Amino acid sequence: MKKILLVFIFIFTLSVFPLLVKDAAAQPPPPPPQDIPIDGGLFLLIAAGAAYGARKLYKQQKEENN
């Protein structure tokens, strides 16, 4: 009797396990990450670089004239 019960539990476990795995694998994938715009920040960075370069050039020309 114990042998039949163990066989029954084993077969039941093998038949139920694929159903549980199928439900877990059927979940949809996560959404793709959002793109981050760099338009405004890039413009400010270029403007700051241009202002810094103009200041350095102004100081260099001012020292040459003195």
Secondary structure, 3 states (H helix, E strand, C coil): CHHHHHHHHHHHHHHHHHHHHHHHHCCCCCCCCCCCCCHHHHHHHHHHHHHHHHHHHHHHHHHHHC
